[in-house]
Amino acid sequence: MKFVALISGGKDSFFNIHHCLSRGHELVALANLYPINKEDEIDSHMFQTVGHDIIDNYGECLGKPLIRRGIVGKSSNLNLEYEITQDDEIEDLYELLKEIKQQYPEIEAVSCGAILSQYQRTRVENVCDRLGLTSLAYLWQRNQMELMQEMCQNKLDARMIKVAAIGLNENHLGQSITEMLPVMIRLNQLYDVHICGEGGEFETIVLDSPIFVKKLRVTRQEVFKQGNDEVAYLKYEVEVVDKGMEYEDISMPPLLEEEFESMVESEGETEQRPAEVQLDVVKSNVYRTKDTLYVSNLVSEKKGIEEQATDIFQQLRNILEEHGIGMNQIQHVNLLLSNIEEFNKINLIYQRNFKEYLPPSRVCVQTVLYGDHAIQLSCIGIVRGDKLGIHIRSRSYWAPQNIGPYSQSIVVKRDNYEIASISGQIPLVPFDMSDCKDDPVGAALSLQHLHRVKNLVNVDELGYVICFITRESLMGNVQKAIESYSDNEMIRADKFFVVKVGKLPRDAKVEWGGLSYKEIESYEDNDEEEAPLIKIPEFESVYHTKIKQNNLVIIHTNQLSKVNQLSGGHSTVITSNSQGIELKNMEIIPVLKNWNHQGKEYKYTIIYKN
């Protein structure tokens, strides 16, 4: 893609450009925002302005046009997820990129040097969405030690021009990141200082890079101290000088971490027995607790697929209105389609119904549906609790960017626990969003995506993981992944189960989704209500955990009579035979087959919550 690069003068923005070029993207122009009052540093939560008076030279250094705009707005909207806010500095960024897009309409993407800052990333993504651009953030979530070493190894000449952390002082100003790396490693060990300066410990200015066609040479420098604080600045005067060409592509980080690389083995041969699917009439139902609203099995008797989708969403809106909650209070959606080739038609209608930031997490699969139903929708609504989450639209090495109206994860935070729903993860190669063609690698890669999403939202304890497959020959790979992952993470393997469906998005062969939780201890815990006792029949396979006042049970069985003995709570029944099930509060997910984590096939897999 042709891209414009946001530059601050610091190491991260230029090193991300180097990664963009190495991944085959084409740099068209540079963009920068500067303080209109010419101060060395302004009170911005978003933009580095130290060293702003050097920026004009970078157009010549890179041989590309530089477009700048003054910062008029303030950091008015400090929410993690940004919405359009009048007089906010992000609107200055919008106007700058809008102007550049008008000058260079071929631009498709924006280079952003965010590493850990959700605040920075969400704002760049907001502006990119509004302008139809893609954010390229190849430093996102990189290990800081590895990243700083990579910068040094790739001859990035970045100098310290501000220090503001314990262990750093004016004597460190002007030193290169190569000289400072041992210092930062030691300070990280002693005081947990961020090696890349992500906590504001220091700022840098770049004098040279392999991507430069000319470089900067310092002609004069002066140190300034800020009061009695341990904050010091270095002001440079520079000139542009010629240099020899030294560009080389940067290699990518490994696609799989070592933990997930060990899961890959050759695809085995598994006997493919035809599925025997028996379906019953689907009944929609609504079940409410004090915290959660379960809306299950919404279908439509309309004729066309778009008419069905429109009707289902109207049903959903009516139900939510009856219960006093809105579309933005939906945590998760299970979207079942009889023909995934019709997905784009449905997705347009879906998108119109989830316009606000942090749309629900989602699992979307093709499976068998009853009668002429083209769509079946179930969802979980938030009655009580704060909604958080991640909706990452930037392209990176971390995990796939979000390309639809769903979040990677939605977290509901309550008084003493958090619940995170995790969207289905398919094996896309993150840096270019291509399909992973190696199915055994894909099984491990998509589980790695789920793992990274779970870790980023910091809701660590897995409640359950469901693995969708479209070919039984993948069972060996999936079982190996489950066994290795549960051993490495020291968790129970029976939290995992596997189901076979007709098709998955992007014609993927495997998809992992699930739920995680985190208990929050407080001084009131001794007085809190216990999880209610539940009577569980003697099933063949049961995993039971308590999340504070709630029960979560994973059940596998072949006996319909025992399924019908479940009472209270809400059940998600995953089965190839929905006939005769008499549970009152249940979601039905019809599938072709289902297995436990050991590969033993069952007629029914049930996720029971109360």
RAKA-V913360 format. One record per backbone hydrogen bond with DSSP energy under -0.5 kcal/mol. CO is the residue of the C=O (numbers start at 1). NH is the residue of the N-H. E is the energy in kcal/mol with one decimal. If there is no record, write none. Layout:
BEGIN
[[CO | NH | E] [CO | NH | E]]
END
This chain:
BEGIN
[[1 | 26 | -2.4] [2 | 108 | -3.2] [2 | 109 | -1.6] [3 | 28 | -2.9] [3 | 29 | -0.9] [4 | 6 | -0.5] [4 | 111 | -2.5] [5 | 7 | -0.5] [5 | 31 | -2.8] [9 | 206 | -2.4] [10 | 14 | -1.3] [11 | 15 | -2.5] [12 | 16 | -2.1] [13 | 17 | -1.3] [14 | 18 | -1.9] [15 | 19 | -1.8] [16 | 20 | -2.6] [17 | 21 | -2.7] [18 | 22 | -2.1] [19 | 23 | -1.5] [20 | 25 | -2.3] [21 | 24 | -1.5] [25 | 27 | -0.5] [26 | 3 | -2.9] [28 | 65 | -0.6] [29 | 5 | -2.3] [30 | 67 | -2.5] [31 | 7 | -2.9] [32 | 69 | -1.7] [34 | 71 | -2.9] [35 | 38 | -1.6] [42 | 44 | -2.2] [47 | 49 | -0.5] [49 | 52 | -1.8] [51 | 54 | -1.8] [52 | 55 | -1.0] [54 | 57 | -2.1] [55 | 58 | -2.3] [57 | 61 | -1.8] [58 | 62 | -2.2] [59 | 63 | -1.1] [59 | 64 | -1.7] [61 | 213 | -3.8] [61 | 214 | -1.6] [65 | 30 | -2.8] [67 | 32 | -1.8] [69 | 34 | -2.0] [70 | 72 | -0.8] [71 | 36 | -0.7] [74 | 76 | -1.9] [74 | 89 | -2.8] [76 | 78 | -0.8] [80 | 82 | -0.6] [85 | 88 | -1.6] [87 | 74 | -2.3] [88 | 91 | -1.5] [88 | 92 | -0.6] [89 | 92 | -0.5] [89 | 93 | -1.4] [90 | 94 | -2.3] [91 | 95 | -2.2] [92 | 96 | -2.2] [93 | 97 | -2.6] [94 | 98 | -2.5] [95 | 99 | -2.2] [96 | 100 | -2.1] [97 | 101 | -2.6] [98 | 102 | -1.8] [99 | 103 | -1.8] [100 | 104 | -2.9] [104 | 107 | -2.1] [108 | 134 | -2.0] [109 | 4 | -2.1] [110 | 136 | -3.3] [111 | 6 | -2.1] [115 | 141 | -3.4] [116 | 118 | -0.8] [117 | 121 | -2.3] [118 | 122 | -2.9] [119 | 123 | -1.2] [120 | 124 | -2.1] [121 | 125 | -2.6] [122 | 126 | -2.0] [123 | 127 | -2.0] [124 | 128 | -2.6] [125 | 129 | -2.8] [126 | 130 | -1.8] [127 | 131 | -1.3] [128 | 132 | -0.7] [128 | 133 | -2.9] [129 | 132 | -0.9] [134 | 110 | -2.7] [135 | 137 | -0.7] [135 | 395 | -3.4] [136 | 112 | -2.6] [137 | 140 | -1.5] [139 | 142 | -2.0] [143 | 147 | -2.7] [144 | 148 | -2.6] [145 | 149 | -2.2] [146 | 150 | -2.2] [147 | 151 | -2.3] [148 | 152 | -2.1] [149 | 153 | -2.7] [150 | 154 | -1.7] [151 | 156 | -2.0] [152 | 155 | -1.6] [154 | 210 | -0.5] [155 | 157 | -0.8] [156 | 158 | -1.3] [157 | 207 | -3.0] [157 | 208 | -1.3] [158 | 177 | -1.7] [159 | 205 | -1.9] [160 | 174 | -3.0] [161 | 234 | -2.5] [162 | 203 | -1.8] [163 | 232 | -1.8] [165 | 168 | -2.2] [169 | 172 | -2.2] [170 | 173 | -1.0] [172 | 175 | -1.7] [175 | 160 | -2.4] [176 | 180 | -2.1] [177 | 181 | -1.4] [180 | 184 | -2.8] [181 | 185 | -2.3] [182 | 186 | -2.0] [183 | 187 | -2.5] [184 | 188 | -2.2] [185 | 189 | -2.0] [186 | 190 | -2.2] [187 | 191 | -3.1] [187 | 193 | -1.2] [188 | 192 | -1.5] [194 | 197 | -1.3] [197 | 200 | -1.9] [201 | 164 | -3.0] [203 | 161 | -2.5] [203 | 162 | -1.3] [205 | 159 | -3.0] [207 | 216 | -2.8] [208 | 157 | -2.4] [209 | 212 | -2.0] [213 | 243 | -0.6] [215 | 241 | -2.9] [217 | 239 | -2.1] [220 | 237 | -2.7] [222 | 235 | -3.2] [224 | 233 | -3.4] [225 | 227 | -0.9] [226 | 229 | -1.5] [230 | 232 | -0.5] [231 | 226 | -2.4] [232 | 163 | -2.1] [233 | 224 | -2.6] [234 | 236 | -0.6] [235 | 222 | -1.9] [237 | 219 | -3.2] [237 | 220 | -1.6] [239 | 217 | -2.8] [241 | 215 | -2.5] [257 | 260 | -0.7] [257 | 261 | -2.5] [258 | 262 | -1.6] [260 | 263 | -1.2] [261 | 264 | -1.3] [268 | 270 | -0.6] [271 | 273 | -1.0] [275 | 277 | -0.7] [276 | 278 | -0.5] [278 | 578 | -2.1] [278 | 579 | -0.6] [282 | 284 | -0.5] [285 | 296 | -2.8] [287 | 294 | -3.5] [291 | 383 | -2.4] [291 | 384 | -1.8] [292 | 289 | -3.1] [293 | 295 | -0.6] [293 | 381 | -3.7] [294 | 287 | -2.4] [294 | 296 | -0.6] [295 | 379 | -3.0] [296 | 285 | -1.7] [297 | 299 | -0.5] [298 | 377 | -2.2] [304 | 308 | -2.3] [305 | 309 | -2.3] [306 | 310 | -2.5] [307 | 311 | -2.3] [308 | 312 | -2.7] [309 | 313 | -2.2] [310 | 314 | -1.7] [311 | 315 | -2.4] [312 | 316 | -2.4] [313 | 317 | -2.5] [314 | 318 | -2.2] [315 | 319 | -2.2] [316 | 320 | -2.7] [317 | 321 | -2.4] [318 | 322 | -2.0] [319 | 323 | -1.3] [320 | 325 | -2.3] [321 | 324 | -1.2] [326 | 329 | -1.9] [327 | 330 | -1.4] [329 | 331 | -0.5] [329 | 382 | -3.6] [331 | 361 | -2.2] [332 | 380 | -2.1] [333 | 335 | -0.6] [333 | 363 | -2.1] [334 | 336 | -0.6] [334 | 378 | -2.0] [335 | 365 | -1.6] [336 | 376 | -2.2] [337 | 367 | -2.5] [339 | 342 | -1.9] [340 | 343 | -1.8] [342 | 345 | -0.6] [342 | 346 | -1.6] [343 | 347 | -3.2] [344 | 348 | -1.6] [345 | 349 | -1.0] [346 | 350 | -2.8] [347 | 351 | -3.0] [348 | 352 | -1.5] [349 | 353 | -0.9] [350 | 353 | -0.9] [350 | 354 | -0.7] [351 | 354 | -0.9] [359 | 407 | -0.5] [360 | 407 | -1.0] [361 | 333 | -2.0] [362 | 424 | -1.9] [363 | 335 | -3.1] [364 | 505 | -0.6] [365 | 337 | -2.5] [365 | 367 | -0.5] [366 | 502 | -1.6] [366 | 503 | -1.2] [370 | 373 | -1.8] [374 | 338 | -2.0] [376 | 336 | -2.9] [377 | 298 | -2.9] [378 | 334 | -2.9] [379 | 295 | -2.5] [380 | 331 | -3.0] [380 | 332 | -1.1] [381 | 293 | -2.2] [381 | 383 | -0.8] [386 | 388 | -0.5] [386 | 413 | -3.0] [388 | 411 | -1.9] [390 | 408 | -1.3] [390 | 409 | -1.4] [391 | 393 | -0.6] [392 | 402 | -3.4] [395 | 137 | -3.1] [404 | 406 | -1.9] [408 | 423 | -2.5] [409 | 390 | -2.2] [410 | 421 | -2.4] [411 | 388 | -3.2] [411 | 413 | -0.6] [412 | 414 | -0.6] [412 | 419 | -2.1] [413 | 386 | -2.5] [416 | 520 | -3.0] [417 | 414 | -2.7] [418 | 518 | -2.0] [419 | 412 | -3.0] [420 | 516 | -2.6] [421 | 410 | -1.7] [421 | 423 | -0.5] [422 | 514 | -1.5] [424 | 426 | -0.5] [425 | 512 | -1.9] [426 | 428 | -2.2] [427 | 436 | -2.3] [428 | 430 | -0.7] [429 | 432 | -0.9] [429 | 433 | -2.1] [429 | 434 | -0.7] [434 | 429 | -3.1] [435 | 437 | -0.6] [437 | 439 | -0.9] [438 | 442 | -2.8] [439 | 443 | -2.0] [440 | 444 | -1.3] [441 | 445 | -3.0] [442 | 446 | -2.5] [443 | 447 | -1.0] [444 | 448 | -2.2] [445 | 449 | -2.1] [446 | 450 | -1.8] [447 | 451 | -2.4] [448 | 452 | -2.6] [449 | 453 | -2.3] [450 | 454 | -2.6] [451 | 455 | -2.3] [452 | 456 | -2.1] [453 | 457 | -1.9] [454 | 458 | -0.6] [454 | 459 | -1.4] [455 | 458 | -0.5] [458 | 460 | -0.5] [460 | 462 | -0.6] [461 | 517 | -3.0] [464 | 515 | -2.2] [465 | 497 | -1.7] [466 | 468 | -0.6] [466 | 513 | -2.3] [467 | 499 | -2.8] [468 | 511 | -2.0] [469 | 501 | -2.3] [471 | 474 | -1.6] [472 | 475 | -1.9] [473 | 268 | -0.7] [474 | 478 | -2.6] [475 | 479 | -2.9] [476 | 480 | -2.2] [477 | 481 | -2.4] [478 | 482 | -2.6] [479 | 483 | -2.6] [480 | 484 | -2.7] [481 | 485 | -2.7] [482 | 486 | -2.6] [483 | 487 | -1.9] [484 | 488 | -2.9] [485 | 489 | -2.8] [486 | 490 | -0.6] [486 | 491 | -2.3] [492 | 495 | -1.1] [493 | 496 | -1.9] [495 | 465 | -2.3] [496 | 597 | -0.6] [497 | 467 | -2.5] [498 | 595 | -3.2] [499 | 469 | -2.5] [500 | 592 | -2.9] [500 | 593 | -1.0] [503 | 366 | -2.8] [504 | 507 | -1.5] [505 | 508 | -1.9] [509 | 470 | -1.6] [509 | 471 | -0.5] [510 | 427 | -0.6] [511 | 468 | -3.2] [512 | 425 | -2.9] [513 | 466 | -2.4] [514 | 422 | -2.7] [515 | 463 | -3.1] [515 | 464 | -1.5] [516 | 420 | -3.1] [517 | 461 | -1.8] [518 | 418 | -2.4] [519 | 521 | -0.6] [522 | 525 | -1.9] [524 | 527 | -1.7] [524 | 528 | -0.6] [525 | 528 | -1.0] [534 | 536 | -0.7] [535 | 537 | -0.5] [537 | 539 | -1.9] [541 | 556 | -2.5] [543 | 554 | -3.1] [545 | 552 | -2.7] [546 | 548 | -0.7] [547 | 550 | -1.7] [548 | 531 | -0.6] [549 | 532 | -0.7] [550 | 547 | -2.7] [551 | 610 | -1.6] [552 | 545 | -2.7] [553 | 555 | -0.5] [553 | 608 | -3.0] [554 | 543 | -2.6] [555 | 606 | -2.8] [556 | 540 | -0.5] [556 | 541 | -1.4] [557 | 604 | -2.4] [558 | 560 | -0.7] [559 | 563 | -1.5] [560 | 564 | -2.2] [562 | 565 | -0.9] [563 | 566 | -1.5] [570 | 609 | -2.8] [571 | 573 | -0.6] [571 | 587 | -2.5] [572 | 574 | -0.6] [572 | 607 | -2.4] [573 | 575 | -0.6] [573 | 589 | -2.9] [574 | 605 | -2.2] [575 | 591 | -2.2] [576 | 278 | -3.0] [578 | 581 | -1.1] [584 | 586 | -0.9] [585 | 571 | -2.3] [587 | 573 | -3.3] [587 | 589 | -0.5] [588 | 590 | -0.6] [589 | 575 | -1.6] [593 | 500 | -2.7] [594 | 602 | -2.5] [595 | 498 | -2.1] [596 | 599 | -1.9] [600 | 596 | -2.1] [602 | 594 | -0.6] [603 | 576 | -0.7] [604 | 557 | -2.3] [605 | 574 | -3.4] [606 | 555 | -2.6] [606 | 608 | -0.7] [607 | 572 | -2.4] [608 | 553 | -2.6] [609 | 570 | -3.1]]
END
